[in-house]
């Protein structure tokens, strides 16, 4: 009994210790789950007094936690900076930092149908074959989902074939989940053969990865004029509203909401994350491509709390 009482006391003390820490709440994209884990681990070595609470979901879903559910967060890090611009600024946030890029391709396994012959030229012909099952995330919740649809639109233009999207969405072939990381288990168990996913996530999970080329992978900023031929209409900042996003090279954005409960800790974390020798190095190790120097938008909203010289920032 004495031993049980001691264990209970230790548990209570540990619980009290955790509650006494500062809390930093981070809403982030599903594709940032592993990078954020690495960042938090490194950050806590320097700041053990701060408890970082991370919450992953599709980027659109993350933004709507603030705009529709009126939840509060200290940091919002999304897989598409456009969501911050269109849904959060100016009412819910004042600035947008573009900090990393990525690209989309097709993840698969050795046991995926046609895995031994698929390549960057024949992938679409193989994916539309009978019996081949594919997966992608929900375009109304996650950028990877609507970017996948944009890739299909661009492919339709290149091939002058308007049936491509409907062929891939065929019942029994297409499988959808709220965010792309939710589909990895289906791929690993063989429930689907191919998954449209970010390269960084495929690298983190050790998946085979096929890149469809710069004209389709949304990874080359020099092709933004071409990517803009694709577009998608999504639910806007408020119920009943819609917003249109045009194709553009994948760029991640991060901000601190205007009503963040712990802004001091948020800027401390942001400064750590954007340090080229600390946070950005960790991001690169997880398969993302850091933007060095990061880009801030708008220039007039540059926050004084950032401990980085304005000279090392690009603005546009």
C-alpha positions in Angstrom: 0.0 0.0 0.0 2.8 2.3 0.9 4.4 1.7 -2.6 1.1 2.4 -4.3 0.7 5.7 -2.3 4.2 6.8 -3.3 3.5 6.1 -7.0 0.3 8.1 -6.8 2.1 11.0 -5.2 4.8 10.9 -7.8 2.2 10.9 -10.6 0.4 13.9 -9.0 3.6 15.8 -8.6 4.5 15.1 -12.3 1.0 16.3 -13.3 1.3 19.5 -11.3 4.8 20.1 -12.8 3.4 19.7 -16.3 0.5 22.0 -15.6 2.8 24.7 -14.2 4.7 24.9 -17.5 4.0 27.5 -20.1 1.8 26.1 -22.9 2.4 26.8 -26.6 -0.4 25.6 -28.9 0.5 24.8 -32.5 -2.1 24.0 -35.2 -0.3 22.5 -38.2 -0.6 20.6 -41.5 -0.5 16.9 -41.4 2.6 16.9 -43.6 4.3 18.9 -40.9 3.7 16.2 -38.2 7.2 14.7 -38.2 9.1 18.0 -38.9 7.2 19.6 -36.0 8.0 16.7 -33.7 11.7 17.2 -34.5 11.4 20.9 -34.0 9.6 20.6 -30.6 12.2 18.1 -29.4 15.1 20.4 -30.2 13.2 23.5 -29.0 12.5 21.9 -25.6 16.2 21.2 -25.1 16.7 25.0 -25.0 13.4 25.8 -23.4 12.2 23.0 -21.1 9.9 25.4 -19.3 7.6 25.5 -22.3 5.2 22.7 -23.1 4.4 22.6 -26.8 1.1 21.1 -27.7 0.8 20.2 -31.4 -2.4 19.4 -33.2 -2.3 18.1 -36.8 -5.0 18.2 -39.4 -5.5 19.3 -43.0 -4.4 22.9 -43.5 -7.8 24.1 -44.4 -9.2 22.3 -41.4 -6.5 23.9 -39.2 -7.5 27.4 -40.5 -11.2 26.7 -39.9 -10.5 25.8 -36.3 -9.9 29.5 -35.9 -12.3 31.0 -38.4 -15.3 28.8 -37.7 -14.7 27.0 -34.4 -13.2 30.1 -32.8 -10.4 28.1 -31.1 -7.3 29.8 -30.1 -3.7 28.8 -31.0 -0.3 30.4 -30.7 1.0 29.3 -34.0 -0.6 28.1 -37.3 1.7 26.4 -39.8 0.1 25.3 -43.0 1.1 23.5 -46.2 -0.2 26.4 -48.4 0.6 30.0 -47.6 -2.5 31.0 -49.7 -4.8 29.7 -47.0 -3.3 32.1 -44.5 -3.6 35.0 -47.0 -7.2 34.2 -47.9 -8.8 32.8 -44.7 -6.8 34.3 -41.8 -5.4 37.7 -42.9 -6.4 40.4 -41.9 -9.0 39.4 -39.3 -7.2 36.5 -37.6 -3.6 37.2 -38.4 -1.4 40.0 -39.6 1.6 38.4 -41.3 2.5 35.4 -43.3 6.0 33.8 -43.3 6.8 31.5 -46.3 9.4 29.1 -44.9 9.6 25.9 -47.0 8.7 24.2 -50.3 7.8 20.7 -51.3 6.5 18.7 -54.3 3.8 16.2 -55.0 4.3 12.7 -56.5 3.0 9.2 -56.2 4.0 6.9 -53.4 3.8 3.1 -53.7 5.1 -0.3 -52.5 6.7 -3.2 -54.1 3.4 -5.1 -53.9 1.5 -2.3 -55.7 0.1 -3.4 -59.0 2.5 -2.6 -61.9 5.2 -1.3 -59.4 7.9 -3.1 -61.5 7.1 -1.1 -64.6 5.7 2.3 -63.5 7.7 5.4 -64.6 7.2 9.1 -65.1 5.9 8.5 -68.7 3.4 5.7 -68.1 2.1 6.3 -64.6 -1.3 7.7 -65.6 -2.1 4.9 -68.0 -1.3 2.4 -65.3 -3.3 4.2 -62.6 -6.4 4.3 -64.7 -6.3 0.5 -65.3 -9.0 -1.7 -63.9 -8.3 -3.0 -60.4 -5.7 -0.3 -59.6 -6.7 1.6 -56.4 -5.4 5.1 -55.6 -5.7 7.5 -52.7 -5.6 11.2 -52.0 -6.7 13.5 -49.3 -9.9 15.6 -49.1 -9.5 18.7 -51.3 -11.8 20.7 -49.1 -9.7 20.0 -46.0 -6.2 19.5 -47.1 -3.9 21.2 -49.7 -2.4 17.9 -50.8 -5.9 17.0 -51.9 -6.7 20.0 -53.9 -3.2 20.1 -55.3 -3.7 16.5 -56.5 -6.8 17.7 -58.4 -4.8 20.5 -59.9 -2.2 18.0 -61.1 -5.0 16.1 -62.8 -6.3 19.3 -64.4 -2.8 20.1 -65.8 -2.5 16.5 -67.0 -5.8 16.9 -68.8 -4.5 20.1 -70.6 -1.3 18.4 -71.6 -3.1 15.3 -73.0 -6.1 17.2 -74.3 -8.2 14.7 -72.4 -11.1 16.0 -70.3 -11.9 12.5 -68.8 -8.8 12.2 -66.7 -10.3 13.4 -63.4 -13.5 11.4 -63.7 -11.4 8.3 -64.6 -9.3 8.6 -61.4 -12.4 9.3 -59.3 -14.1 6.2 -60.4 -16.0 4.4 -57.6 -14.0 1.6 -56.2 -10.8 3.0 -57.5 -10.5 6.2 -55.6 -10.1 6.4 -51.8 -10.1 9.6 -49.8 -9.3 10.6 -46.2 -9.1 14.0 -44.4 -5.3 14.4 -44.8 -2.8 12.5 -46.9 -1.0 11.0 -43.9 -4.2 9.2 -43.0 -3.8 7.1 -46.2 -0.4 5.7 -45.5 -1.7 2.8 -43.5 -4.0 1.9 -46.5 -0.9 1.9 -48.8 1.2 -0.1 -46.4 -1.5 -2.8 -46.0 -2.1 -3.0 -49.7 -5.7 -1.6 -49.6 -4.6 0.9 -52.2 -1.8 0.7 -54.7 -0.8 4.3 -55.2 -1.0 7.5 -53.1 -0.7 11.1 -54.2 1.5 12.6 -51.5 4.2 15.1 -50.7 7.8 14.0 -51.3 8.8 14.9 -47.8 6.2 12.6 -46.3 7.2 9.7 -48.6 10.8 10.2 -47.6 9.9 10.2 -43.9 8.0 6.9 -44.2 10.5 5.2 -46.5 8.0 4.8 -49.4 8.9 4.4 -53.0 8.2 7.7 -54.7 7.6 8.6 -58.3 7.9 12.2 -59.4 5.8 13.1 -62.5 8.1 15.9 -63.6 8.2 19.6 -62.9 5.3 20.4 -65.2 3.0 18.4 -62.8 4.7 18.2 -59.4 4.0 21.8 -58.4 7.6 22.0 -57.2 9.1 24.6 -59.6 8.4 28.3 -58.9 9.6 29.2 -62.4 6.5 27.3 -63.7 3.9 29.3 -61.7 2.4 30.7 -64.9 1.8 27.2 -66.1 0.6 25.9 -62.8 -2.0 28.8 -62.6 -4.0 27.1 -65.4 -5.4 24.9 -62.7 -7.7 26.2 -60.1 -10.2 25.0 -57.5 -13.1 26.5 -55.6 -13.1 25.9 -51.9 -15.3 26.8 -48.9 -14.3 30.3 -47.7 -13.6 31.8 -44.3 -17.2 31.8 -43.4 -20.0 29.3 -44.1 -21.7 30.0 -47.4 -18.6 31.8 -48.8 -16.2 30.3 -51.4 -12.6 31.1 -52.3 -10.7 30.2 -55.4 -7.1 29.0 -55.3 -5.0 28.8 -58.4 -2.2 26.4 -59.0 1.2 27.6 -57.7 4.5 26.0 -56.6 4.0 24.5 -53.2 4.9 27.0 -50.4 4.4 26.5 -46.7 3.3 29.4 -44.5 3.3 30.1 -40.8 1.7 32.8 -38.7 0.9 33.8 -35.1 -2.9 34.6 -34.7 -3.8 38.1 -33.4 -5.4 36.5 -30.3 -2.6 34.0 -29.5 -2.7 33.3 -25.8 1.1 33.1 -25.5 2.7 35.3 -28.1 6.0 35.6 -26.3 6.6 31.8 -26.5 5.2 31.8 -30.0 7.8 34.2 -31.2 10.5 32.4 -29.3 9.5 29.2 -31.2 9.3 31.0 -34.5 12.7 32.5 -34.1 14.1 29.1 -33.3 12.3 27.5 -36.3 13.5 30.2 -38.8 17.1 30.1 -37.6 19.2 28.7 -40.6 21.5 26.8 -38.3 18.8 25.3 -36.0 15.2 25.0 -37.1 15.6 25.3 -40.9 18.3 22.6 -40.8 15.9 20.3 -39.0 13.3 20.9 -41.6 15.7 20.1 -44.4 16.6 16.8 -42.7 12.9 15.8 -42.9 12.7 16.2 -46.6 11.3 19.7 -46.9 13.2 22.4 -48.8 13.7 25.5 -46.5 13.3 28.9 -48.0 16.5 30.7 -47.0 15.9 33.5 -46.4 12.3 33.1 -45.5 9.7 35.4 -47.2 7.5 37.7 -45.2 4.2 39.1 -46.5 3.1 41.9 -46.2 6.3 43.8 -45.6 4.4 46.4 -43.5 3.4 43.6 -41.0 6.9 42.6 -40.1 6.7 41.8 -36.4 9.1 43.5 -34.1 9.4 40.4 -31.9 11.3 38.5 -34.6 14.9 38.5 -33.6 16.1 38.4 -37.2 17.5 41.3 -39.2 15.1 42.6 -41.9 18.1 42.5 -44.2 18.0 38.7 -44.4 14.3 38.6 -45.3 12.8 38.7 -48.7 9.5 40.6 -49.0 6.9 40.7 -51.7 
